Amino acid sequence: MSKIELIVNSLEEKVQKVLYELAELKNDNTTLKQELLDANATNSKLLHTLQEKESDYDTLKFANSILGSQESKRETKLKINTLIKEIDDCISKLSD
């Protein structure tokens, strides 16, 4: 074989190697894109669940304060007294 043939063969091998690596990288890229889409979907679901749980927590916190939990007993009494005063005011206005 001549020197040129060796160079051409070597170049062909290198091009085939680069093309193979390109195909592998495309496959990897496709896989990673799908994984990213899956991760984004999971993230959205978890964010929605977190928002629901925060809402439930706020509701329970409010319900506990109305029921007179130990932490906010004084606060609850003040709220109830305020509501009673407002109701009394409404009754007195209605009776006038």
C-alpha positions as CSV (number, residue, x, y, z in Angstrom):
1,M,0.0,0.0,0.0
2,S,1.1,3.4,-0.7
3,K,1.5,6.2,1.7
4,I,-1.7,7.9,0.4
5,E,-3.8,4.8,0.8
6,L,-2.7,4.5,4.4
7,I,-3.6,8.1,5.0
8,V,-7.0,7.7,3.3
9,N,-7.7,4.5,5.3
10,S,-6.7,6.2,8.5
11,L,-8.8,9.2,7.7
12,E,-11.8,6.9,6.9
13,E,-11.4,5.1,10.2
14,K,-11.3,8.4,12.1
15,V,-14.4,9.7,10.2
16,Q,-16.3,6.5,11.0
17,K,-15.3,6.8,14.6
18,V,-16.5,10.4,14.7
19,L,-19.8,9.4,13.1
20,Y,-20.3,6.6,15.6
21,E,-19.6,9.0,18.5
22,L,-22.0,11.5,16.9
23,A,-24.7,8.8,16.8
24,E,-24.0,7.9,20.4
25,L,-24.2,11.5,21.5
26,K,-27.5,12.0,19.6
27,N,-28.9,8.9,21.4
28,D,-27.7,10.2,24.7
29,N,-29.2,13.7,24.0
30,T,-32.6,12.1,23.2
31,T,-32.5,10.1,26.4
32,L,-31.5,13.1,28.5
33,K,-34.3,15.2,26.9
34,Q,-36.8,12.6,27.9
35,E,-35.4,12.4,31.4
36,L,-35.7,16.2,31.7
37,L,-39.3,16.1,30.5
38,D,-40.1,13.4,33.1
39,A,-38.3,15.3,35.8
40,N,-40.2,18.5,35.0
41,A,-43.5,16.6,35.1
42,T,-42.6,15.1,38.4
43,N,-41.5,18.5,39.7
44,S,-44.8,20.1,38.6
45,K,-46.8,17.3,40.4
46,L,-44.7,17.7,43.6
47,L,-45.1,21.5,43.5
48,H,-48.8,21.1,43.2
49,T,-48.9,18.6,46.0
50,L,-46.8,21.0,48.2
51,Q,-49.2,23.8,47.5
52,E,-52.1,21.6,48.5
53,K,-50.4,20.6,51.7
54,E,-49.6,24.2,52.6
55,S,-53.2,25.1,52.1
56,D,-54.3,22.2,54.2
57,Y,-51.8,23.2,56.9
58,D,-53.1,26.8,56.9
59,T,-56.7,25.5,57.2
60,L,-55.7,23.2,60.1
61,K,-53.8,26.0,61.8
62,F,-56.9,28.2,61.6
63,A,-59.2,25.4,62.7
64,N,-57.0,24.8,65.7
65,S,-57.0,28.4,66.7
66,I,-60.8,28.5,66.5
67,L,-61.1,25.3,68.5
68,G,-58.9,26.7,71.2
69,S,-55.6,24.9,70.9
70,Q,-53.3,25.4,73.8
71,E,-50.9,27.6,71.9
72,S,-53.5,30.2,70.9
73,K,-56.2,30.0,73.6
74,R,-56.0,33.7,74.4
75,E,-56.1,34.6,70.7
76,T,-59.1,32.4,70.2
77,K,-61.0,34.0,73.1
78,L,-60.3,37.4,71.7
79,K,-61.6,36.3,68.3
80,I,-64.7,34.9,69.8
81,N,-65.4,38.0,71.9
82,T,-65.0,40.2,68.8
83,L,-67.4,38.0,66.9
84,I,-69.9,38.2,69.8
85,K,-69.6,42.0,69.9
86,E,-70.2,42.2,66.1
87,I,-73.3,39.9,66.4
88,D,-74.6,42.0,69.3
89,D,-74.2,45.1,67.2
90,C,-76.0,43.5,64.3
91,I,-78.9,42.4,66.6
92,S,-79.2,45.9,68.1
93,K,-79.3,47.5,64.6
94,L,-81.9,45.1,63.5
95,S,-84.1,45.7,66.5
96,D,-84.0,49.5,65.9
